[in-house]
Amino acid sequence: MQKIPLSLVKPGMKLAKAITKANGMAIVGSGVELTEALIDRLDGMGIDRVFVVGDAVAVSQNPTERMLRLDQLFRRLNDDAYMVKVKAYLHEYFAIKAAADAAAATPGKG
């Protein structure tokens, strides 16, 4: 299951969770296969994200790319000292992971 922006939804994907209104009333049930018309209708209703079955959108496993995304992901949390520390720890982890991956990809000298 993956929560993705409606702009990335393609016809044929299936909903993993029902789409509901603020009051809890279901608009579209889980397991429904999305069509172009339904996607357009959801867009018109202001639905911006949905849960779909499986991993519909590939998420980069590249540590360097993940490290570069940290600024965007934490952009609203710069006033929270705890979250600034979390961001720093994640940055350090991804930097070490990227260096380890680069070292593993380089043929040994000797």
HELIX and SHEET records of a PDB file:
HELIX    1   1 LEU A    6  LEU A    8  5                                   3    
HELIX    2   2 GLU A   36  GLY A   44  1                                   9    
HELIX    3   3 PRO A   63  LEU A   73  1                                  11    
HELIX    4   4 ALA A   81  ALA A  105  1                                  25    
SHEET    1   A 2 GLN A   2  PRO A   5  0                                        
SHEET    2   A 2 ARG A  49  VAL A  52 -1                                        
SHEET    1   B 2 ILE A  19  THR A  20  0                                        
SHEET    2   B 2 ALA A  26  VAL A  28 -1                                        
END                                                                             
